[in-house]
Amino acid sequence: MSLKFDWDDIKSERNKNKHDVDFEEAKSVFYDYFVRVFNDISHSVF
């Protein structure tokens, strides 16, 4: 499966300033072989 990412550069820069992570770095979580995904009842919509 191939993923394509598309984002607004201005929003990415704001995210970098606010959280010290730009979207280019954030997308790396989708390629992490050790990622654990789970439902968070308090923050998930089913």
N, C-alpha and C positions, 0 to 999 in steps of 0.2 A: 504494500500500500504506500502510495506517495502522498505527502501532504504539501499543500501550497499555502503560504502565509502571505497576507496582504494587510498592510496597516497604514495608518496616517502617521507620517514622519513627525508632525508637530505633537501628536498625542504620545508618540514613543519618547520624544524628548522630555515631555512633561512627566512621564512615568519615570524616566531616568533621574530627573531632578528630585522627584518626590520619594522614590523607593530605591534609588541607586541601581536600578535594573532597567535596561532598555528592552524593547520587544525582541530584538535580534537575540539577545542572551536568554530571554524568557522562553523562547520557542524551544530551547534545548531540552526542556523537560519532556517534550514529546518523543525524544529519542533516547531517554534514559532507560537502560535495560533493568535497572533495579528499582524503578518506580513502583509505588504501592498505591493503588486506587481504591477508595472506599467511599461509601455513602455517608455523608455527614447529615444526620437527621435534622439538625438545627439550621443548616444552611443549604439544603438540597431541595429541589422541586422534583416530584415524581409524577 
